[in-house]
Amino acid sequence: MDFEALVPRFRAWLATEPPMPSVMLVGGGKLADAIRDASAIHALGEEAAHWLCIRLLGITAELVAKILPEVVLLRDLD
């Protein structure tokens, strides 16, 4: 999320794509690194840290949807 050109680069890429649904996968980045760091300090365990990072992916997806209003979250399609 620290890539300053994310919005214009994404929109430029999208403009070159055929008019069809595309899927964007968003990783955890520095936020997931913070969970890994906390896990190392507080001995959360690999499985607990993993599931926290999985939940975090929903937050990063929401963040991208706020930055790029043209992105629709899958959960909002119902």
C-alpha positions in Angstrom: 0.0 0.0 0.0 3.1 2.2 0.0 3.3 2.3 -3.8 2.4 6.0 -4.5 1.6 5.3 -8.2 -0.9 2.5 -7.4 -4.0 4.4 -8.5 -2.7 5.8 -11.8 -0.9 2.5 -12.7 -3.9 0.4 -11.9 -6.2 2.6 -14.0 -3.7 2.6 -16.9 -3.6 -1.2 -16.8 -7.3 -1.5 -16.5 -7.8 0.8 -19.6 -5.8 -1.7 -21.7 -7.8 -4.7 -20.6 -10.9 -6.0 -22.5 -14.2 -5.1 -20.9 -14.6 -8.1 -18.7 -14.3 -8.8 -14.9 -10.8 -8.8 -13.5 -9.7 -10.2 -10.2 -7.3 -8.2 -8.0 -5.6 -10.0 -5.2 -4.2 -7.8 -2.4 -1.5 -9.0 -0.1 -0.8 -8.1 3.5 2.4 -6.2 3.1 3.8 -4.2 6.0 0.6 -4.9 8.0 1.2 -8.6 7.8 4.8 -8.0 8.7 3.6 -6.2 11.9 1.6 -9.4 12.8 4.6 -11.5 12.2 6.7 -9.2 14.4 4.1 -9.3 17.2 4.0 -13.1 16.9 7.8 -13.3 17.3 7.7 -11.1 20.4 4.6 -12.6 22.0 4.9 -16.2 20.8 1.5 -16.3 19.2 2.4 -19.4 17.3 2.5 -20.0 13.6 -1.1 -21.0 13.2 -2.5 -18.0 15.1 -0.3 -15.6 13.2 -1.3 -17.2 9.9 -5.0 -16.8 10.6 -4.6 -13.2 11.8 -2.8 -12.5 8.5 -5.6 -14.2 6.6 -8.2 -11.9 8.3 -5.9 -8.9 7.5 -6.3 -9.6 3.8 -10.0 -8.5 4.1 -8.8 -5.2 5.6 -6.3 -4.6 2.8 -9.0 -5.5 0.2 -11.3 -2.9 1.8 -8.5 -0.4 1.8 -7.9 -0.9 -1.9 -11.7 -0.6 -2.5 -11.6 2.8 -0.8 -8.6 4.0 -2.8 -10.0 2.6 -6.1 -13.8 3.0 -6.0 -14.1 1.1 -9.3 -13.0 -2.0 -7.4 -15.9 -4.1 -6.2 -15.4 -6.5 -3.2 -16.6 -10.0 -3.9 -18.7 -9.9 -0.7 -20.6 -6.8 -2.1 -21.8 -8.7 -5.2 -24.7 -10.3 -3.4 
